[in-house]
Amino acid sequence: MSLIAARLNRISPSQTIAISQKARALKAAGRDIISLSAGEPDFDTPGNIKAAAIRAIEAGETKYTDVAGTPALRRAVAEWLNRDFGLDYRPEEIIVSTGGKHVIYNTMVATLEAGDEVIIPAPAWVSYPDIVALADGTPVVVPTREADGFKLTPDALRAAITPRTKWLMLNSPCNPTGAAYAEAELRALCDVLLEFPQVWVFTDDIYAKLVYDGFVAKTVVQVEPRLRARTVTMNGMSKAYAMTGWRVGVAAAPVELVNALIKLQSQSTSNPCSIAQAAALEAVTGPQEVIGTMVRTYQGRRDLVVSMMNQARGLSCLRPEGAFYVFPSIAGLIGRATPSGRVIENDEVFVTELLEETGVAAVHGAAFLMPGYFRISYATDTESLIEACARIQRFCASLV
């Protein structure tokens, strides 16, 4: 009899984490490595947020809190969602969890029965299908097209819905493409969802503050309040406030579902870290100017990377609306070979050879359910980005 539960055979380790770990190992071994694989801001957590955490430690705020988060933080998150996203939620409709991934996991485990289907537009974040599968659900992957900006179309959504559909997962701006839905695009999807009252929406808005060129990020409940009663709006501190390691994610949802999430969380992690909650409280109530500084920096980096990728032989790259990723196509390189004779059969071979030959770590598109592409994170310093992109250009030029 095996010790390991069979359910773990449904999932794989996170490929983005695996590649980042490989890059760190090569760097520790003395290789000159530039990692563009991690989805993590290179900015430090703002000083006012760190100071709030220190004050909380010194004040003895190191005990258990309410499972769903401190009352002060739940109130502040409700006000933040209203102020910044036009969403009207009461504190009892808010839960604070240990990162956005924890919110997704809790929601799927709390709601899915065996055979329930979850529509996942692809490309998609690597953890979505695995979390669904671990919760006994069935991931229904719906490929999007580069010609549509990697966005789900109303027709594709309607075609994917069956009597077993329980959820649509919608990530805007998207990891890995950076694609963000404009209000009219969301409106069209909402119109389809109104036709199918059994379908709930999980909207992952973790990158909503990181948008460029004057783009205004919208979310489902903002666009269609009639979907409020069957929508979970997830957000968090990790990306906009450079707080990945603090592990604070939040969700707004109907009270009945929030209470179910609290019940589940009470028997798993219990409350998020009390110190991280104090930091999150300062993040959403304190000065917000640092976000504008980060956005301006990221936009410049995006423009740099898109330009250099489009100058690379065999690559083509869309200009994304948000997040801090680009998702170039390698269609022009398939079938070519490295000087050592390794044929670029697919995107996984491409990123493997790129790392071995040039020391640049990126993530292959198949990890995000979209072969033929690769993801670059430009959340790193500009000098390193220029060097990494130059190495990618040289690598592409060397293929024969």
Summary of the structure (lengths in Angstrom):
residues: 400
radius of gyration: 21.1
end to end distance: 51.1
largest distance: 63.8
contacts: 1372
relative contact order: 0.16
helix: 46%
strand: 14%
